């Protein structure tokens, strides 16, 4: 068995542009690093991909990744890049990613081109392994911050798919990956408690207000069936946070929370986290019950 750390960069529809088959993110760069069974790096892969559906590269994406429109025009098609990746991965492998976004995006892009996905095997979210081994609980943390916490040098440019895959591979060397893989089902069960069912990160916004005004951030897909869901707008929350509710005809309502995170380059990353409405309501009931109990204790009842 070999292990492959895997990262993607992607473009998004231009404001007002309709989605192609519910595709919210079109891959423009693939980076991967192959490790042997002992998690030693043995090979690497990179592909710049020429977009087919969303050919206008958003300024925010270009500023963040440094990938120019001209460079992408010289890139290979996604079917060609996917074929190379599949051959390079081999037959006995598992993906290791930082967070759970990249492989679903890969599968969505494969589906958009009517390409098979049955060659994709097991996927391990290193963020879950790191959280449970270091903190004893699941916590979402930026890869760069974890690298800093682990004392690992960040000597490569950020937001390059291969560089982020290399960072993920280096982090594997700091963790007990044998235990992480063998106990992953238990780790994942623990991490799933109250976790968002879908997370989307969008980079390069100059201000939080620019993110709030971007209509592309109001387009979602159902995590159960992939149906398109459109939000009407954002409800203001404390600070720059926002929330909205979207509905799938078959799978009910979901709450989406928007949070703006400042980056070192003085731009903002937007994190969109989607939760099932029944989980949101259950948490609200638990919170109300705790408050009622605390009030009763204070009154000596």
C-alpha positions as CSV (number, residue, x, y, z in Angstrom):
1,X,0.0,0.0,0.0
2,X,1.2,3.5,-0.9
3,X,-0.2,6.7,0.4
4,X,-0.7,9.9,-1.6
5,X,-1.2,13.3,-0.1
6,X,-3.4,15.3,-2.5
7,X,-4.3,18.9,-3.0
8,X,-6.2,21.0,-5.5
9,X,-6.6,24.6,-6.6
10,X,-9.8,25.5,-8.3
11,X,-11.7,28.3,-10.1
12,X,-15.3,29.2,-9.5
13,X,-18.1,30.6,-11.7
14,X,-18.1,34.3,-12.4
15,X,-20.9,36.2,-10.7
16,X,-24.1,35.5,-12.5
17,X,-22.7,32.6,-14.4
18,X,-24.9,29.5,-14.2
19,X,-23.4,26.3,-12.8
20,X,-22.5,23.5,-15.1
21,X,-24.1,20.3,-13.7
22,X,-23.9,21.6,-10.1
23,X,-20.1,22.1,-10.5
24,X,-19.2,24.8,-7.9
25,X,-15.4,24.4,-8.3
26,X,-13.5,23.6,-11.5
27,X,-10.0,22.2,-10.9
28,X,-7.1,24.3,-12.3
29,X,-4.2,22.7,-10.6
30,X,-3.5,19.2,-9.1
31,X,-0.6,18.4,-6.7
32,X,0.2,15.1,-5.2
33,X,3.0,13.4,-3.3
34,X,3.5,9.6,-3.1
35,X,4.7,8.0,0.0
36,X,5.6,4.3,0.7
37,X,4.1,2.2,3.4
38,X,6.4,3.8,6.0
39,X,5.3,7.3,4.9
40,X,8.6,8.2,3.2
41,X,8.3,10.5,0.1
42,X,9.1,8.6,-3.1
43,X,7.5,10.7,-5.9
44,X,5.5,13.7,-6.8
45,X,2.9,14.8,-9.4
46,X,1.7,18.2,-10.6
47,X,-0.7,19.3,-13.4
48,X,-1.8,22.8,-14.5
49,X,-5.3,22.3,-15.9
50,X,-7.0,24.5,-18.6
51,X,-10.5,25.2,-17.5
52,X,-13.4,24.2,-19.7
53,X,-16.5,25.5,-18.1
54,X,-15.4,28.5,-16.1
55,X,-12.8,30.0,-18.3
56,X,-12.8,33.5,-16.8
57,X,-10.3,33.1,-14.0
58,X,-11.6,35.1,-11.0
59,X,-9.2,37.8,-9.9
60,X,-9.2,36.6,-6.3
61,X,-8.1,33.1,-7.5
62,X,-5.4,34.5,-9.6
63,X,-4.1,36.8,-6.8
64,X,-4.1,33.9,-4.3
65,X,-2.5,31.2,-6.4
66,X,-0.3,33.3,-8.7
67,X,-1.6,31.2,-11.6
68,X,-2.2,33.5,-14.5
69,X,-4.8,33.1,-17.2
70,X,-2.1,32.7,-19.7
71,X,-0.5,29.8,-17.8
72,X,-3.9,28.1,-17.7
73,X,-4.4,28.5,-21.4
74,X,-1.2,26.5,-21.8
75,X,-2.4,23.8,-19.4
76,X,-3.7,20.4,-20.2
77,X,-7.3,19.4,-20.3
78,X,-8.9,18.0,-17.2
79,X,-9.5,14.5,-18.8
80,X,-5.8,14.4,-19.8
81,X,-4.6,15.4,-16.3
82,X,-7.0,13.0,-14.6
83,X,-5.8,10.2,-16.8
84,X,-2.2,11.0,-15.9
85,X,-3.1,11.2,-12.2
86,X,-4.9,7.9,-12.3
87,X,-2.0,6.1,-14.0
88,X,0.6,7.7,-11.6
89,X,-1.4,6.7,-8.5
90,X,-1.3,3.0,-9.4
91,X,-3.6,0.4,-8.0
92,X,-2.8,0.0,-4.3
93,X,-3.1,3.5,-2.8
94,X,-5.1,5.7,-0.4
95,X,-5.4,9.4,-0.5
96,X,-4.5,11.6,2.5
97,X,-5.9,15.1,2.3
98,X,-5.9,18.1,4.7
99,X,-9.7,18.5,5.3
100,X,-12.4,16.6,3.5
101,X,-13.0,19.0,0.5
102,X,-10.5,17.9,-2.2
103,X,-11.6,14.4,-3.1
104,X,-15.3,15.4,-3.4
105,X,-14.2,18.2,-5.7
106,X,-12.2,15.7,-7.7
107,X,-15.2,13.4,-8.0
108,X,-17.5,16.3,-9.1
109,X,-15.0,17.3,-11.8
110,X,-14.8,13.7,-13.0
111,X,-18.6,13.5,-13.2
112,X,-18.7,16.8,-15.1
113,X,-16.6,15.1,-17.8
114,X,-18.4,11.8,-17.5
115,X,-15.2,10.1,-16.3
116,X,-15.2,7.2,-13.9
117,X,-14.4,7.6,-10.2
118,X,-14.2,3.9,-9.2
119,X,-10.4,4.1,-9.2
120,X,-10.5,6.3,-6.1
121,X,-10.1,4.2,-3.0
122,X,-9.8,5.0,0.7
123,X,-9.5,8.7,1.8
124,X,-8.0,9.8,5.1
125,X,-8.5,13.4,6.4
126,X,-5.2,14.3,8.1
127,X,-6.9,17.1,9.9
128,X,-8.9,14.6,11.8
129,X,-5.9,12.5,12.6
130,X,-3.9,15.5,13.8
131,X,-6.8,16.9,15.9
132,X,-7.5,13.6,17.7
133,X,-3.8,12.8,18.3
134,X,-2.7,16.3,19.4
135,X,-5.9,17.8,21.0
136,X,-8.0,14.8,21.8
137,X,-10.9,16.4,19.9
138,X,-11.7,17.5,16.4
139,X,-10.8,21.1,15.5
140,X,-10.5,22.6,12.1
141,X,-7.1,24.4,11.7
142,X,-5.3,25.9,8.8
143,X,-2.5,23.8,7.4
144,X,0.0,26.6,7.7
145,X,-0.8,27.1,11.4
146,X,-0.4,23.4,12.1
147,X,3.0,23.4,10.3
148,X,4.1,26.3,12.6
149,X,2.8,24.5,15.7
150,X,4.7,21.3,14.7
151,X,7.9,23.3,14.1
152,X,8.0,22.5,10.4
153,X,9.6,25.0,8.0
154,X,7.3,26.6,5.5
155,X,9.9,27.2,2.8
156,X,7.5,26.9,-0.2
157,X,5.0,29.3,-1.6
158,X,1.4,28.8,-0.3
159,X,-1.6,28.0,-2.4
160,X,0.3,25.9,-4.8
161,X,-1.2,22.4,-5.0
162,X,2.1,20.5,-5.0
163,X,3.5,22.6,-2.2
164,X,0.5,22.0,0.0
165,X,0.7,18.3,-0.8
166,X,4.4,18.3,0.2
167,X,3.5,20.1,3.5
168,X,0.8,17.5,4.2
169,X,3.4,14.7,3.5
170,X,5.9,16.4,5.9
171,X,3.2,16.6,8.6
172,X,2.6,12.8,8.2
173,X,6.1,12.3,9.4
174,X,5.3,14.1,12.7
175,X,2.2,12.0,13.5
176,X,1.6,8.4,14.4
177,X,0.2,7.5,11.0
178,X,0.0,3.8,11.7
179,X,-2.3,4.4,14.6
180,X,-4.1,7.1,12.6
181,X,-4.9,4.7,9.8
182,X,-5.8,1.8,12.0
183,X,-8.1,3.8,14.3
184,X,-9.4,6.2,11.6
185,X,-13.0,4.9,11.8
186,X,-13.1,5.8,15.5
187,X,-11.4,9.1,14.8
188,X,-13.9,9.9,12.1
189,X,-16.9,9.0,14.3
190,X,-15.6,11.4,17.0
191,X,-15.0,14.2,14.5
192,X,-18.5,13.8,13.0
193,X,-20.1,15.0,16.3
194,X,-21.6,18.4,15.3
195,X,-19.4,18.7,12.3
196,X,-20.4,20.6,9.2
197,X,-21.7,18.3,6.4
198,X,-20.1,20.5,3.8
199,X,-17.3,23.1,3.9
200,X,-16.2,25.4,1.2
201,X,-13.2,27.8,1.4
202,X,-13.0,30.8,-1.0
203,X,-9.8,32.9,-1.0
204,X,-8.6,36.3,-2.2
205,X,-11.3,38.7,-1.1
206,X,-10.0,42.2,-0.4
207,X,-12.7,42.9,2.3
208,X,-15.4,40.9,4.1
209,X,-17.9,43.2,2.4
210,X,-16.7,42.0,-1.0
211,X,-17.3,38.4,0.0
212,X,-20.8,39.3,1.4
213,X,-21.7,40.8,-2.0
214,X,-20.4,37.9,-4.2
215,X,-23.5,36.1,-5.6
216,X,-21.3,33.0,-6.3
217,X,-21.1,32.4,-2.5
218,X,-24.9,32.0,-2.4
219,X,-24.9,28.9,-4.7
220,X,-24.7,25.5,-3.0
221,X,-25.3,21.8,-3.7
222,X,-27.1,19.3,-1.5
223,X,-24.5,17.1,0.3
224,X,-26.9,14.1,-0.1
225,X,-27.9,14.2,-3.7
226,X,-25.9,17.0,-5.3
227,X,-29.0,19.1,-6.3
228,X,-28.4,22.8,-6.7
229,X,-29.6,25.1,-3.9
230,X,-29.8,28.9,-4.1
231,X,-29.8,31.1,-1.0
232,X,-31.7,34.4,-1.1
233,X,-29.2,36.4,0.8
234,X,-27.2,36.6,4.1
235,X,-28.6,37.3,7.6
236,X,-26.2,39.6,9.5
237,X,-24.5,38.1,12.5
238,X,-22.0,39.6,15.0
239,X,-19.0,41.1,13.3
240,X,-18.4,40.0,9.7
241,X,-20.2,36.6,10.2
242,X,-23.3,35.8,8.2
243,X,-25.8,32.9,8.0
244,X,-28.5,31.7,5.6
245,X,-30.8,28.8,5.0
246,X,-31.1,26.7,1.9
247,X,-33.4,23.9,1.1
248,X,-33.3,20.7,-0.9
249,X,-36.7,19.3,-2.0
250,X,-35.7,15.8,-1.1
251,X,-33.4,16.3,1.9
252,X,-34.8,19.3,3.8
253,X,-33.2,22.5,5.1
254,X,-29.5,23.3,5.8
255,X,-28.0,26.2,7.6
256,X,-24.9,27.8,6.1
257,X,-22.6,29.9,8.1
258,X,-20.1,32.3,6.6
259,X,-16.9,33.4,8.4
260,X,-14.2,35.7,7.1
261,X,-10.6,34.9,8.1
262,X,-7.8,37.4,7.5
263,X,-4.7,36.1,5.7
264,X,-1.1,37.0,5.9
265,X,-1.2,38.7,2.5
266,X,-4.0,41.0,3.9
267,X,-6.7,39.4,1.9
268,X,-9.6,37.4,3.4
269,X,-10.5,33.7,3.2
270,X,-14.2,32.9,3.4
271,X,-15.3,29.7,5.1
272,X,-18.7,28.4,4.3
273,X,-19.9,25.7,6.6
274,X,-23.2,23.8,6.0
275,X,-25.1,22.1,8.8
276,X,-28.2,19.9,8.8
277,X,-31.1,21.9,10.3
278,X,-32.0,19.1,12.7
279,X,-28.5,19.2,14.1
280,X,-28.7,23.0,14.5
281,X,-32.0,22.8,16.3
282,X,-30.8,20.0,18.6
283,X,-27.7,22.1,19.6
284,X,-30.0,25.1,20.3
285,X,-32.2,22.9,22.5
286,X,-29.2,21.6,24.4
287,X,-27.9,25.1,24.9
288,X,-31.3,26.3,26.2
289,X,-31.5,23.4,28.6
290,X,-28.0,24.2,29.9
291,X,-28.9,27.8,30.5
292,X,-32.1,26.8,32.3
293,X,-30.2,24.5,34.5
294,X,-27.5,27.1,35.3
295,X,-30.3,29.7,36.1
296,X,-32.0,27.2,38.4
297,X,-28.7,26.5,40.2
298,X,-28.0,30.2,40.7
299,X,-31.5,30.7,42.2
300,X,-30.9,27.7,44.6
301,X,-33.7,25.6,43.1
